[in-house]
Amino acid sequence: MLVLFMMKFFIGLLFVFMLFVACEEEITPPVYPPIHNTTISEYYETIQLAIDSADDGHTILVSPGTYNENIYFNDDSITLLSTDGAETTIIWGDTTSVMKFASLVNSSIIIDGFTITNGNSEKGGGVFCENSTVTMKNMIINENNCTEKGGGIYIYNNAHLIIENSIIANNSSSNSGFGGGIYSGFSSTMDLSYCQITENVALSGGGIYLDDTETNIINTTIANNQGGGILESGVYSELSLLNSVIGFNEINNMEHIAGVINVSFSNVEGYWLGEGNIDSDPLFNADYNLQPESPCIDMGNPAEEYKDPDGTRNDVGCYYFDQQETPLTLTARFFTEQTNGYQVVDEFQFIDISLQDENNPIVGWEWNFGDGNTSTEQTPTHIYEDFGVFTVSLTVDNGVTIDTLVKENYIVVDEIDFPLVLNNTTSHYYESIQLAIDDAIDGHEILVFPGTYNENIYFNGKDIVLQSTDGPLVTIIDGTNDTLDYVSVVKFVDGEFPTSVLDGFTIMNGYNQRGGGIYCENYSSPTLRNLIVKENTAYYDSGGGIYCSSHSSPIIENVLVMNNSAYEGGGGIYCEHYSSPQITNVIICNNNSVQRDDRSVNGGGILCKNYSCPTLENVTIYANHSQYGSAVYCNYHSDINIKNSIIWENETFGGDSDIYEAMSDISVIYSDVQNGYNGEGNIDLDPLFIDAENGDFSLDINSPCIGTGENGADMGANLSW
């Protein structure tokens, strides 16, 4: 009986144990794949499978891990979200873009919390976004490469990319590419906020390259990029930069080729004109956070909407300094927009950016400029009357504490031994016109004082006004007739608009294949006003004085074009390939088209061909020389309209007419044309110039050209400067 009892007891224990094990198995949670579509409660092994199965409005959660895949999105509005953030959720790409958005015109996609790395593509190593709308938050985009454009991110063709609170670092655009961190082009829009763009590499635009794109950047740090910080190109580009830091980038921190740039409340190395901007060491920590003494603290836009999370005024850059954790103490700080200038003429503005305790604001400032002068203003200006090197100090007092900052050998002032060029917008002086142009941005006015400037000028696509203070008779740009370099005196080749203005100069001694004096090409249509263009040479081809080609139609007003030569055509002015300048109150005289070899030479005064249709009003064309059309030559569908003008004493050494047309139409009305020309109101009478031989083309009181133009106007030009 005892044995039987023991057997039953052990059998019972075994049953209980088996039951326990069975219960344990039943309560163990199932193991799911790492990707979860929370909208439909489906799980997936890969991110791509989850995306392929998703529809509009779905949310996909991704667990921590490294995902070796390249992601392609379809035309559905979905949210892709990591559960634990970018540092633990990594998408490791391969030989193409890691994430690709292409022509997703009906969707708006959100990506949040991933590291995107190891991509390698022609365009957009990390992210490729074309004709799509995407928002990316809390991302790390690093160590991706492209061979052409956009090592980290490529944006193109009406794409709209919003990037928030992200790091774009250590990406590259190899093979002489553009945009190591980001490339944005062709009518796209990019919004960046609270981003770090650092240590990217490219030939141009190491941090960001912008080409015909609209870009808004707020509270972003762009630093330590090779190939520059930001490069903006394209006439339709618009960049707004606010509350940001740009510095320590190799080559250029900000390079402006074309378009519009507005910068405010930002710290830009080398300084950039705009409200609240500074140029001062941001005092970064190694992770680009701000040190307590950083000038970027409390210097952002003071508007309520930009306040930092600690309730204080906005700090500049991608990371704010938490003043609740580390309250600020009184610290003297200042800077100037420039540290180098010239004796007497340069006014230095000193800007106080001292840190202060909100409970004890600064009540006193004491400046010492190092030359024996002081100031108690918060933001004083000072002119140094002697040249030398000066140490500047600022002492601030809040009634409780005093602090002093001394900057040794801070200001360098040189003697003036050259003609002066003034950027009238920024109050900066320069030794040469080209240096002033290079530093200028759209909207600036550059004033040039009397003197002779031996240089060659390039406008570089900028909408600026370059104007002499005293007119062309005493302000000369001399191209030095450099037969070695073959350079026009002034060049417009970057699509300049009429808002690019050249006003009040003598342009002389240029020597180039085409356009010895002024060269306009590639949709460049500046305003040329109050000029003397003389003694320039197109040694091989056309346009001794002024050359216009490839849809370039400048406005030419109150200009004397004289004594220029071209070895093929257009001794004075040459127009071709849809270039149709507006020429008003201009004298074109004593220009030559010089015969070279056996080639015919045409248009001593002005030559037009290949669909170029200029208008001439109140123009005097006098004593020009060529084989055909000594005054005006017109060919290949180029129609010229001439009104209220005088054409006189031009010489054709081939015996042909002064006005020549072929496959074109020349309209002349209310003008005085030697030997006559068919047209309403035209006459053929000696204009009775006062002294044409010595350059005085004003009309004698008895001139038949007075009051006989259209609506009683005078004929011919009447220059004034």
C-alpha positions in Angstrom: 0.0 0.0 0.0 2.9 2.3 0.8 4.4 1.8 -2.6 1.1 2.4 -4.3 0.7 5.6 -2.3 4.2 6.8 -3.2 3.6 6.1 -6.9 0.4 8.1 -6.9 2.1 11.0 -5.1 5.0 11.2 -7.6 2.5 11.0 -10.5 0.6 13.9 -9.0 3.7 16.0 -8.6 4.6 15.2 -12.3 1.2 16.3 -13.4 1.4 19.6 -11.4 4.9 20.2 -12.9 3.7 19.6 -16.5 0.7 21.9 -15.8 3.0 24.6 -14.5 5.2 24.3 -17.6 2.2 24.5 -19.8 0.9 27.6 -18.1 4.4 29.2 -18.4 4.3 28.6 -22.2 0.9 30.1 -22.5 1.8 33.4 -20.8 5.1 34.0 -22.6 4.5 37.0 -25.0 5.0 36.3 -28.7 8.1 37.6 -30.5 7.2 40.1 -33.2 9.2 41.4 -36.1 10.8 44.9 -35.4 8.6 47.0 -37.8 5.0 47.8 -36.7 2.3 49.5 -38.8 0.3 50.8 -35.9 -2.6 51.8 -38.1 -3.4 48.3 -39.2 -1.5 46.3 -36.5 0.7 44.5 -38.9 4.4 43.6 -38.3 7.3 43.4 -40.9 10.8 42.2 -41.0 12.1 45.2 -43.1 11.3 48.9 -43.4 10.7 48.6 -47.1 8.1 45.8 -46.7 6.2 48.0 -44.2 6.3 51.0 -46.6 5.2 48.9 -49.6 2.1 47.7 -47.6 1.2 51.1 -46.1 -1.6 53.4 -47.3 -2.3 57.1 -46.8 -2.3 58.1 -43.1 -0.5 55.1 -41.8 2.1 55.3 -39.1 5.1 52.8 -39.1 7.1 52.3 -35.9 10.7 51.0 -36.2 12.4 49.4 -33.2 16.1 50.0 -32.4 18.6 48.3 -34.6 20.7 48.6 -37.8 18.7 48.0 -41.0 20.8 47.2 -44.1 18.5 48.4 -46.8 17.8 51.3 -49.2 14.4 52.8 -48.8 12.1 53.9 -51.6 8.8 55.6 -50.8 5.6 55.3 -52.8 3.0 58.1 -53.3 1.3 57.7 -49.9 1.3 60.1 -47.0 2.8 58.1 -44.2 4.8 58.7 -41.0 8.0 56.6 -40.4 8.9 56.9 -36.8 11.6 55.2 -34.7 10.7 54.2 -31.2 14.0 55.2 -29.5 15.6 57.9 -31.7 18.3 58.3 -34.3 21.3 57.1 -32.2 19.9 53.6 -31.9 18.0 53.3 -35.1 20.3 53.2 -38.1 19.5 52.7 -41.8 22.7 51.5 -43.4 22.7 52.0 -47.2 24.5 50.5 -50.1 25.5 51.7 -53.6 22.6 54.1 -54.0 20.7 56.7 -52.1 19.7 55.4 -48.6 16.3 57.1 -48.8 14.6 58.1 -52.1 11.6 60.3 -52.7 10.9 60.7 -56.5 7.8 62.4 -58.0 5.6 61.8 -55.0 3.3 64.7 -56.0 0.2 63.5 -54.0 1.8 62.8 -50.7 3.3 64.4 -47.6 5.8 62.1 -45.8 7.2 62.5 -42.3 10.5 60.8 -41.2 11.4 61.0 -37.5 14.3 59.7 -35.6 16.8 57.8 -37.8 20.5 57.7 -38.7 21.0 57.6 -42.4 24.5 56.5 -43.4 26.7 54.7 -45.9 24.8 55.9 -49.0 26.7 56.3 -52.2 25.1 57.7 -55.3 25.6 60.1 -58.2 23.1 62.5 -56.6 21.9 62.4 -53.0 24.1 59.9 -51.2 22.0 59.9 -48.1 18.6 61.4 -49.2 17.3 61.9 -52.7 14.2 64.1 -52.9 12.8 65.2 -56.3 9.3 66.7 -56.9 8.2 65.5 -53.4 7.2 67.0 -50.1 9.0 65.5 -47.1 9.5 66.5 -43.4 12.5 65.0 -41.6 12.9 65.4 -37.8 15.5 64.4 -35.3 17.7 62.8 -37.9 21.4 62.1 -38.2 22.6 62.1 -41.8 26.3 61.2 -41.9 29.0 59.6 -43.8 27.2 59.5 -47.1 28.8 60.3 -50.5 27.8 61.4 -54.0 29.9 61.9 -57.1 28.0 65.0 -58.3 25.5 66.8 -56.1 24.3 66.5 -52.5 26.5 64.1 -50.5 24.1 64.1 -47.6 20.9 65.4 -49.2 19.8 66.2 -52.8 16.7 68.3 -53.4 15.5 69.1 -56.9 12.7 69.9 -59.3 9.9 71.5 -57.1 10.7 69.4 -54.1 9.9 70.8 -50.6 12.0 69.4 -47.8 11.5 70.5 -44.2 14.4 69.5 -41.8 14.1 70.0 -38.1 16.5 69.3 -35.2 18.9 67.2 -37.2 22.6 66.7 -37.7 24.1 66.6 -41.3 27.7 65.9 -40.9 30.7 64.2 -42.5 29.1 63.7 -45.9 31.0 64.4 -49.1 30.5 65.2 -52.8 33.5 63.8 -54.5 34.7 64.2 -58.1 34.5 68.0 -58.0 30.9 67.9 -56.8 28.5 70.5 -55.3 26.9 70.5 -51.9 28.7 68.2 -49.5 26.0 68.4 -46.9 23.0 69.6 -49.0 22.3 70.4 -52.6 19.0 72.2 -53.4 18.2 73.3 -57.0 15.6 73.9 -59.7 12.6 75.6 -58.1 12.8 73.7 -54.9 12.1 74.9 -51.3 14.0 74.0 -48.2 13.2 74.9 -44.6 16.0 74.2 -42.0 15.6 74.8 -38.3 17.7 73.8 -35.4 20.1 71.9 -37.6 23.9 71.2 -37.3 25.6 71.1 -40.7 29.3 70.4 -40.0 32.4 68.8 -41.5 31.0 68.0 -44.9 33.2 68.2 -48.0 32.7 69.4 -51.6 34.5 71.5 -54.2 31.8 74.2 -53.9 29.2 74.6 -51.2 30.7 72.2 -48.7 27.9 72.8 -46.3 25.0 73.8 -48.6 24.8 74.6 -52.3 21.7 76.5 -53.5 20.8 76.9 -57.1 17.5 78.5 -58.1 15.9 77.5 -54.9 14.0 79.2 -52.0 15.6 78.5 -48.6 14.7 79.5 -45.1 17.3 78.7 -42.4 16.6 79.4 -38.7 18.8 78.6 -35.7 21.3 76.5 -37.6 25.0 76.0 -37.2 27.1 75.7 -40.4 30.7 75.2 -39.5 34.0 73.4 -40.4 32.9 72.4 -43.9 35.4 72.0 -46.7 34.5 73.9 -49.8 32.6 76.7 -48.1 29.7 77.1 -45.8 26.9 78.2 -48.1 27.1 79.0 -51.8 24.1 80.6 -53.5 23.9 80.5 -57.2 21.1 81.0 -59.7 19.3 84.3 -60.4 16.0 82.9 -58.9 17.6 81.8 -55.6 16.3 83.4 -52.4 17.9 82.7 -49.0 16.7 83.9 -45.6 19.1 83.2 -42.7 18.0 84.0 -39.2 19.5 83.3 -35.7 22.3 81.2 -37.2 26.1 80.7 -37.0 28.3 80.4 -40.0 32.0 80.1 -39.4 35.3 78.1 -39.6 34.4 76.9 -43.1 37.3 76.5 -45.6 37.4 78.8 -48.6 34.2 80.9 -48.0 31.7 81.0 -45.2 29.1 82.5 -47.5 29.5 82.9 -51.2 26.9 84.8 -53.2 27.0 84.4 -57.0 23.5 85.3 -57.9 20.0 85.6 -56.3 18.9 87.3 -53.1 20.3 86.8 -49.5 18.8 88.3 -46.4 20.7 87.7 -43.2 19.6 88.9 -39.7 20.5 88.3 -36.1 23.3 85.9 -37.1 27.0 85.4 -36.4 28.8 85.2 -39.7 32.5 84.9 -39.9 33.7 87.8 -42.1 30.4 89.6 -41.3 27.3 89.9 -43.5 25.2 93.1 -43.7 21.9 92.8 -41.9 20.0 93.7 -38.8 21.6 92.3 -35.6 24.4 90.5 -37.3 27.8 90.1 -35.7 31.2 88.6 -36.5 32.7 87.1 -33.4 34.1 83.8 -32.3 31.0 81.8 -31.2 33.0 79.9 -28.5 31.7 76.4 -29.3 32.3 73.4 -27.2 33.5 70.3 -29.1 29.8 69.3 -29.7 28.9 72.8 -31.0 27.1 73.7 -27.8 27.8 77.3 -26.5 30.2 78.1 -23.8 28.9 80.5 -21.1 31.0 83.4 -22.5 29.7 82.9 -26.1 28.6 86.0 -27.9 25.8 84.0 -29.4 23.8 83.9 -26.2 20.8 86.2 -26.1 21.7 87.8 -29.5 19.0 86.3 -31.7 15.8 87.9 -32.8 14.2 89.4 -29.7 10.6 88.7 -30.8 8.6 86.6 -28.4 8.1 83.8 -30.9 11.8 83.1 -31.0 12.4 82.8 -27.2 14.5 79.8 -26.0 12.8 77.1 -23.8 14.4 78.7 -20.7 12.3 81.8 -21.4 15.2 84.0 -22.3 16.0 85.8 -25.6 16.8 83.5 -28.5 20.4 82.2 -28.7 22.1 82.0 -32.1 23.0 78.6 -33.5 21.5 75.1 -33.3 21.8 74.6 -29.5 20.7 77.1 -26.9 22.5 77.8 -23.6 20.2 76.9 -20.7 20.4 79.9 -18.4 18.2 78.1 -15.8 21.0 75.6 -15.3 23.8 78.1 -15.5 22.8 81.7 -14.8 24.8 84.4 -16.7 27.1 86.8 -15.0 28.2 90.2 -16.2 30.7 89.8 -19.0 32.1 92.5 -21.3 31.9 91.7 -25.0 32.1 93.8 -28.2 33.0 93.7 -31.9 33.3 95.9 -35.0 32.0 95.1 -38.4 35.5 95.8 -39.7 38.9 95.9 -38.1 41.0 97.3 -41.0 40.4 100.8 -42.4 42.0 104.0 -43.7 43.0 107.1 -42.0 40.3 109.9 -41.5 37.7 108.4 -43.9 36.8 105.2 -42.1 34.2 105.3 -39.4 34.4 102.3 -37.1 31.2 101.3 -35.3 31.7 99.4 -32.0 28.9 97.2 -31.0 28.3 96.1 -27.4 27.1 92.5 -26.9 28.0 92.1 -23.2 26.2 89.4 -21.2 24.3 90.6 -18.2 22.2 89.4 -15.3 18.6 90.2 -15.9 18.2 91.4 -12.4 21.1 93.8 -12.7 21.2 95.3 -16.2 24.2 97.3 -17.4 24.1 101.0 -16.5 27.4 102.2 -17.7 29.9 101.7 -20.6 33.4 103.0 -20.8 35.2 102.7 -24.2 38.9 103.3 -24.8 39.8 103.4 -28.5 43.5 103.3 -28.1 44.3 106.7 -29.6 43.5 108.8 -26.6 39.8 109.0 -27.2 37.0 107.5 -25.2 33.2 107.2 -25.2 30.4 106.4 -22.7 27.9 105.4 -25.4 26.7 101.8 -25.5 27.3 101.6 -29.3 29.7 104.4 -30.3 31.3 105.2 -33.7 34.8 106.5 -34.0 37.1 107.9 -36.7 40.9 107.5 -36.3 42.7 110.6 -37.4 46.1 108.9 -37.3 47.3 105.7 -38.9 48.6 102.8 -36.8 47.6 99.7 -34.7 45.2 100.4 -31.8 44.2 98.4 -28.7 40.5 98.8 -27.8 38.8 98.1 -24.4 35.3 98.1 -23.0 34.4 98.3 -19.3 30.8 97.6 -18.3 29.1 98.4 -15.0 25.8 97.1 -13.6 26.0 99.0 -10.3 27.1 95.8 -8.5 29.9 94.4 -10.6 32.4 95.8 -13.2 34.0 93.8 -16.0 36.5 94.8 -18.6 37.5 93.3 -22.0 40.7 94.3 -23.8 41.4 93.5 -27.4 45.1 93.9 -28.2 46.1 95.4 -31.6 42.4 95.2 -32.6 42.1 98.1 -35.1 44.6 98.6 -38.0 44.4 102.0 -39.8 46.5 102.6 -43.0 47.4 105.9 -44.7 45.5 106.8 -47.8 47.7 106.6 -50.9 45.2 105.5 -53.6 41.9 106.6 -55.1 39.0 105.7 -52.8 36.1 103.4 -53.4 33.2 103.5 -50.9 30.4 101.0 -50.4 27.8 103.6 -49.5 25.5 101.0 -48.0 28.0 99.5 -45.5 30.3 102.5 -45.2 33.3 100.3 -46.0 36.2 101.7 -48.1 38.3 99.8 -50.6 41.5 100.2 -52.6 40.0 99.0 -55.9 36.6 98.8 -57.6 36.7 95.1 -57.9 37.3 94.5 -54.2 34.3 96.6 -53.5 32.2 94.6 -56.0 33.4 91.3 -54.6 32.3 92.3 -51.1 29.0 93.8 -52.1 25.6 92.0 -52.2 22.4 92.8 -54.1 21.1 96.3 -53.4 24.4 97.9 -52.4 25.6 101.2 -53.8 29.3 101.6 -54.5 30.7 105.2 -54.9 34.0 105.7 -56.7 35.9 108.9 -56.1 37.9 110.7 -58.9 41.0 109.0 -60.2 42.3 106.5 -62.6 41.7 102.8 -61.7 43.9 100.4 -63.7 41.8 97.3 -63.5 39.3 95.1 -65.2 35.8 94.9 -63.7 33.5 91.9 -63.3 30.0 92.5 -61.9 29.5 88.8 -61.0 25.8 88.8 -61.5 25.2 91.3 -58.7 22.3 93.8 -58.6 24.4 96.7 -57.5 24.9 100.4 -58.5 28.5 101.3 -59.3 28.6 105.1 -59.6 31.3 107.8 -59.7 31.0 110.8 -57.5 32.1 113.3 -60.1 31.4 111.9 -63.5 33.3 110.3 -66.4 35.7 113.1 -67.1 37.6 112.6 -63.9 36.8 108.9 -63.1 38.6 106.5 -65.4 38.7 102.7 -65.5 41.7 102.0 -67.6 42.1 98.4 -68.9 45.7 99.2 -69.6 45.3 97.8 -73.1 46.8 94.6 -71.8 47.7 92.6 -75.0 48.9 89.7 -72.9 45.7 89.1 -70.9 43.1 90.1 -73.6 40.5 91.3 -71.1 37.5 93.6 -71.6 37.5 96.6 -69.2 34.0 95.8 -67.9 32.3 92.4 -68.1 28.7 91.4 -67.6 28.3 87.6 -68.1 26.2 86.3 -65.3 22.7 87.4 -66.3 22.7 90.9 -64.8 19.4 92.8 -64.8 18.9 96.5 -65.4 19.3 97.0 -61.7 23.0 96.3 -62.2 24.1 99.9 -63.0 27.4 101.3 -64.3 27.2 105.1 -64.0 29.7 107.9 -64.6 33.0 106.5 -65.9 35.4 106.7 -68.8 36.0 103.1 -70.0 39.2 102.9 -72.0 42.1 100.9 -73.2 40.4 97.5 -73.3 41.8 94.9 -75.5 39.9 91.7 -76.1 38.7 89.4 -79.0 35.2 90.8 -78.6 34.0 93.8 -76.6 37.2 95.7 -75.8 35.4 98.2 -73.7 32.2 96.6 -72.3 31.2 93.0 -72.8 27.6 91.8 -72.2 26.7 88.1 -72.8 24.5 85.3 -71.5 21.2 87.3 -70.8 23.1 90.2 -69.2 21.2 93.4 -69.6 22.7 96.1 -67.3 22.1 99.8 -67.3 25.0 101.7 -68.8 24.6 105.4 -68.0 26.8 108.6 -68.2 29.8 106.9 -69.7 32.6 107.7 -72.1 33.7 104.5 -73.9 36.8 105.3 -75.9 40.0 103.8 -77.4 39.1 100.2 -76.9 39.9 97.4 -79.3 38.2 94.1 -80.4 41.5 92.7 -81.9 40.0 89.7 -83.6 36.3 90.0 -83.9 33.5 92.5 -83.0 32.4 95.2 -80.7 35.3 97.6 -80.1 33.4 99.8 -77.7 30.4 97.7 -76.5 29.6 94.0 -77.3 26.1 92.5 -76.8 25.4 88.8 -77.4 23.1 85.9 -76.4 20.0 87.7 -75.3 21.9 90.6 -73.7 20.0 93.9 -74.1 21.5 96.7 -72.0 20.0 100.1 -71.4 22.5 102.6 -72.8 21.8 106.2 -71.8 23.8 109.5 -72.1 26.9 107.7 -73.4 29.8 108.8 -75.7 31.2 105.9 -77.8 34.2 107.2 -79.6 37.5 106.1 -81.2 37.0 102.4 -80.7 38.1 99.7 -83.2 37.0 96.2 -84.2 38.7 93.9 -86.7 35.5 92.5 -88.2 32.4 94.6 -87.3 30.7 97.0 -84.9 33.5 99.4 -84.2 31.3 101.3 -81.8 28.5 98.8 -80.8 27.9 95.2 -81.8 24.7 93.3 -81.3 24.0 89.6 -82.1 21.8 86.6 -81.1 18.7 88.2 -79.9 20.4 91.2 -78.2 18.4 94.4 -78.6 19.7 97.3 -76.4 17.8 100.5 -75.8 20.1 103.3 -76.9 19.0 106.8 -75.9 20.9 110.1 -76.0 24.1 108.5 -77.3 26.9 109.8 -79.5 28.7 107.1 -81.6 31.6 108.8 -83.4 35.0 108.1 -85.0 34.8 104.3 -84.5 36.4 102.0 -87.0 35.8 98.5 -88.4 39.3 97.7 -89.6 39.8 95.4 -92.5 41.8 92.2 -91.6 43.0 89.9 -94.3 40.4 89.6 -97.1 37.3 89.6 -94.8 34.7 92.3 -95.2 34.2 94.7 -92.3 30.9 96.1 -91.4 29.1 98.6 -89.2 31.7 101.2 -88.2 29.2 102.8 -85.8 26.8 100.0 -84.9 26.3 96.4 -86.3 23.3 94.2 -85.6 22.6 90.6 -86.8 20.9 87.3 -85.9 17.6 88.6 -84.6 18.9 91.6 -82.7 16.6 94.6 -82.9 17.8 97.6 -81.0 16.0 101.0 -80.7 17.9 104.2 -81.2 16.4 107.5 -80.0 18.2 110.9 -80.0 21.4 109.3 -81.2 24.2 111.0 -83.2 26.2 108.7 -85.4 29.1 110.7 -86.8 32.3 110.0 -88.8 32.5 106.3 -88.3 34.4 104.1 -90.9 33.9 100.6 -92.4 33.6 98.9 -95.7 29.8 98.4 -95.5 27.3 100.3 -93.5 29.7 102.8 -92.0 27.0 104.2 -89.7 24.6 101.2 -89.3 24.8 97.7 -90.6 21.9 95.3 -90.2 21.7 91.6 -91.3 20.0 88.3 -90.6 16.6 89.3 -89.4 17.7 92.2 -87.3 15.3 95.1 -87.4 16.4 98.5 -86.1 14.2 101.4 -85.2 15.8 104.9 -85.3 14.1 108.1 -84.3 15.1 111.7 -83.6 18.6 111.0 -84.6 21.5 112.4 -86.8 23.6 110.2 -89.1 26.3 112.4 -90.7 29.8 112.3 -92.2 30.3 108.5 -91.9 32.7 107.0 -94.4 32.4 103.7 -96.4 35.7 102.9 -97.9 34.1 100.2 -100.1 31.7 102.7 -101.7 28.6 101.3 -100.2 25.9 103.2 -98.3 26.2 104.5 -94.7 23.1 102.5 -93.8 23.2 98.9 -94.9 20.5 96.2 -94.5 20.2 92.6 -95.7 17.4 90.2 -94.8 16.3 92.9 -92.2 14.4 96.1 -91.9 15.7 99.5 -90.8 13.1 102.0 -89.9 14.3 105.7 -89.7 11.8 108.5 -88.8 12.2 112.1 -87.8 15.9 112.0 -88.4 18.6 113.9 -90.3 20.4 111.4 -92.6 23.1 112.5 -95.0 22.1 111.6 -98.6 18.6 111.0 -97.3 16.6 108.0 -96.1 12.9 107.1 -96.7 10.8 107.6 -93.7 8.3 110.0 -92.0 9.8 113.3 -91.0 13.3 112.6 -92.3 15.5 115.5 -93.6 18.9 115.7 -95.4 20.4 119.0 -94.2 23.7 119.9 -92.5 23.0 119.6 -88.8 25.3 122.5 -88.0 27.1 121.1 -85.0 29.0 123.7 -82.9 32.4 122.0 -83.3 32.1 118.3 -84.3 35.8 118.1 -85.1 36.6 118.8 -81.5 33.8 116.7 -80.0 31.2 119.4 -79.5 28.0 117.9 -81.0 25.6 120.5 -79.6 23.4 122.2 -82.2 23.9 125.8 -83.5 21.0 128.1 -83.0 20.3 127.9 -86.7 20.4 124.1 -86.9 17.6 122.4 -88.9 17.5 119.7 -86.3 16.1 121.9 -83.6 12.4 121.2 -83.0 12.0 119.0 -86.1 12.0 115.7 -84.3 8.8 113.8 -83.4 6.4 116.0 -81.4 8.7 119.0 -81.8 11.7 117.3 -80.1 15.3 118.1 -81.2 17.3 115.6 -83.3 20.5 114.0 -82.1 22.1 113.6 -78.7 22.7 116.2 -76.1 25.1 114.8 -73.5 25.3 116.1 -70.0 27.4 115.0 -67.0 
